[in-house]
Amino acid sequence: MSERIVFMGTPEFASGCLKALVEAKMNVVAVVTMPDKPIGRGHKMGMSEVKKTALDLRLPLMQPQNLKDPDFLQELRSYEADLQIVVAFRMLPEAVWAMPRLGTFNLHASLLPKYRGAAPIQRAIWNGETESGVTTFLLDKDMDTGAILYQEKIILDSEETAGTLHDRLLAIGAPLVVKTAKALFDGSVQAIPQPIMNGPIPDAPKIFKKDCILDFSQPAYLLHRQVKALSPYPAAITYLHNARTGETIPVKVLESRISTDFPKSYEQGSLISDGKHFFGMACSDASILYLEKIQLPGKKALTIKDFLRGFRPENPNSLSFSKVMNN
């Protein structure tokens, strides 16, 4: 196939789509991704997953700081792309998305118009959705509002996490990117406007650190959704405070479970543990959120039994959960 494609993306989700295009013998002439940035405690410069894939495939690579930079636009134009494909990248200026003769299409990890925004996978789980999917659509001047090309739907498992849903959507999304590109090249697909929905449309705003903190004044089922929506990354966070030592430890919560077997002797907010097998919090709906897998700073993830085996506080009654470090 001679039609020329420029691919734009950053994370693993996009990298999988780039690989699918190349494996399908599509003519990817260049790749655009984010500039390298410091990562981890050592602040070593790290490259995006899309850059790693582009280098492995020996594809020309661009990493602009500014998508409106005249030098970048001139270089992009030099590739004479018939089509641009965007997966998990930045919002593009019109000078970029309108450049190819067939325009630019995006793969979005939701059933648009639901969950427009940066975190559709996490927000769908957090909101308790029972279905999700992927959409390919043509870019326009607003975020995730362009005309739809194709959609594919899946049913969510009751214990779906952001990690498992990411993998399931990539499995159907990468082939859909190839299908969409081929259909645009041969003219067999007609873009249709996104449907107008009655009532508010759930969106998918970016997740910040403050959004990750567990608030045990909420019902346990909402906290359990939050844990699933943020697992494995960036992970829900709580702070374990030891009144005896004055130490407060940030804890990532990777897995949890709910119990409605709420002992009458416990008050809302109580830490519940036998010091060996279970560790949780009495929540506002007379339920308990038990932590099943956690991770301490700089340590590997542990089941709660392994954590308690090594932790063993002298006085479990001195422990409590805190929403913030300085509580």
Backbone hydrogen bonds, N-H to C=O, Kabsch-Sander energy under -0.5 kcal/mol:
donor,donor_aa,acceptor,acceptor_aa,energy
5,I,27,N,-2.5
6,V,83,L,-1.8
7,F,30,A,-2.3
8,M,85,I,-2.9
9,G,32,V,-2.0
10,T,87,V,-0.7
10,T,88,A,-0.9
14,A,11,P,-0.6
15,S,11,P,-2.2
16,G,12,E,-2.4
17,C,13,F,-0.9
18,L,14,A,-2.2
19,K,15,S,-2.3
20,A,16,G,-1.8
21,L,17,C,-2.0
22,V,18,L,-2.0
23,E,19,K,-2.8
24,A,20,A,-1.6
25,K,22,V,-1.8
26,M,21,L,-2.5
27,N,3,E,-0.5
28,V,26,M,-1.6
29,V,5,I,-2.6
29,V,27,N,-0.8
30,A,5,I,-1.0
31,V,60,P,-2.2
32,V,7,F,-2.9
33,T,62,M,-2.3
37,K,46,G,-2.0
39,I,44,K,-2.3
43,H,40,G,-1.0
44,K,39,I,-1.1
46,G,37,K,-2.9
49,E,10,T,-0.7
50,V,10,T,-2.0
52,K,48,S,-2.1
53,T,49,E,-2.1
54,A,50,V,-2.7
55,L,51,K,-2.7
56,D,52,K,-2.3
57,L,53,T,-2.3
58,R,55,L,-0.9
59,L,54,A,-2.7
62,M,31,V,-2.5
69,D,66,N,-1.6
73,L,69,D,-2.5
74,Q,70,P,-2.3
75,E,71,D,-2.2
76,L,72,F,-3.0
77,R,73,L,-2.4
78,S,74,Q,-1.4
79,Y,75,E,-0.6
79,Y,76,L,-1.2
80,E,77,R,-1.7
82,D,4,R,-2.1
83,L,4,R,-1.7
84,Q,103,G,-1.7
85,I,6,V,-2.3
86,V,105,F,-2.7
87,V,8,M,-2.5
88,A,107,L,-0.6
96,V,93,P,-1.8
97,W,93,P,-2.1
98,A,94,E,-2.2
99,M,96,V,-1.4
101,R,81,A,-0.6
102,L,82,D,-2.1
103,G,100,P,-0.9
105,F,84,Q,-2.3
106,N,137,F,-2.8
107,L,86,V,-2.0
108,H,106,N,-0.6
108,H,135,T,-3.1
110,S,108,H,-1.6
112,L,110,S,-1.2
114,K,111,L,-1.8
115,Y,202,P,-3.4
116,R,113,P,-0.6
116,R,202,P,-0.5
119,A,204,A,-2.3
123,R,119,A,-2.3
124,A,120,P,-1.8
125,I,121,I,-1.5
126,W,122,Q,-2.5
127,N,123,R,-2.0
128,G,125,I,-1.6
129,E,124,A,-2.5
132,S,154,I,-2.4
134,V,152,E,-2.1
135,T,108,H,-2.4
136,T,150,Y,-2.7
137,F,106,N,-1.9
138,L,147,A,-2.5
139,L,104,T,-2.9
140,D,142,D,-0.6
145,T,142,D,-0.9
148,I,192,I,-3.0
149,L,136,T,-3.4
150,Y,136,T,-1.2
152,E,134,V,-2.1
154,I,132,S,-2.7
156,L,130,T,-2.5
160,E,157,D,-1.8
162,A,228,K,-2.2
162,A,231,S,-0.6
163,G,231,S,-1.9
165,L,161,T,-2.6
166,H,162,A,-2.3
167,D,163,G,-1.8
168,R,164,T,-2.1
169,L,165,L,-2.8
170,L,166,H,-2.2
171,A,167,D,-1.9
172,I,168,R,-1.1
173,G,169,L,-2.6
174,A,170,L,-2.4
176,L,172,I,-1.1
177,V,173,G,-2.1
178,V,174,A,-1.6
179,K,175,P,-2.6
180,T,176,L,-2.7
181,A,177,V,-2.3
182,K,178,V,-2.4
183,A,179,K,-2.2
184,L,180,T,-2.4
185,F,181,A,-2.1
186,D,182,K,-2.1
187,G,183,A,-0.8
188,S,183,A,-1.8
189,V,183,A,-0.7
191,A,189,V,-0.5
192,I,148,I,-2.4
197,M,195,P,-0.6
204,A,116,R,-3.0
208,F,206,K,-0.5
211,D,208,F,-1.1
212,C,208,F,-0.6
212,C,209,K,-1.3
213,I,209,K,-0.5
213,I,210,K,-0.7
214,L,237,I,-3.0
216,F,214,L,-0.7
218,Q,215,D,-2.1
222,L,219,P,-0.5
223,L,219,P,-1.6
224,H,220,A,-2.6
225,R,221,Y,-1.7
226,Q,222,L,-2.1
227,V,223,L,-2.5
228,K,224,H,-2.2
229,A,225,R,-2.8
230,L,226,Q,-1.4
231,S,228,K,-1.0
235,A,230,L,-2.1
236,A,253,V,-1.0
237,I,212,C,-2.8
238,T,251,V,-2.5
239,Y,322,S,-1.5
240,L,249,I,-2.9
241,H,239,Y,-0.7
241,H,320,S,-3.4
242,N,247,E,-3.0
243,A,241,H,-0.7
243,A,318,S,-2.9
246,G,242,N,-2.7
247,E,242,N,-0.5
249,I,240,L,-2.7
251,V,238,T,-3.3
252,K,295,Q,-2.7
253,V,236,A,-2.9
254,L,252,K,-0.7
254,L,293,K,-2.5
255,E,293,K,-1.7
257,R,290,Y,-2.0
259,S,288,I,-2.2
262,F,260,T,-1.9
266,Y,263,P,-1.9
269,G,282,A,-2.9
270,S,267,E,-2.3
272,I,280,G,-2.9
273,S,271,L,-0.5
274,D,278,F,-0.9
275,G,278,F,-0.6
280,G,272,I,-2.6
281,M,289,L,-1.7
282,A,270,S,-2.4
283,C,287,S,-3.2
284,S,218,Q,-1.1
286,A,283,C,-1.2
288,I,259,S,-3.1
289,L,281,M,-2.3
290,Y,257,R,-2.6
290,Y,288,I,-0.8
291,L,279,F,-2.7
292,E,255,E,-2.6
292,E,290,Y,-0.5
293,K,255,E,-1.5
294,I,302,L,-2.6
295,Q,252,K,-2.0
299,K,296,L,-2.2
302,L,294,I,-3.2
304,I,292,E,-2.0
307,F,303,T,-2.4
308,L,304,I,-2.6
309,R,305,K,-2.0
310,G,306,D,-1.3
311,F,307,F,-1.9
312,R,308,L,-1.3
318,S,315,N,-2.4
319,L,316,P,-1.7
320,S,241,H,-1.8
322,S,239,Y,-3.1
327,N,324,V,-1.4
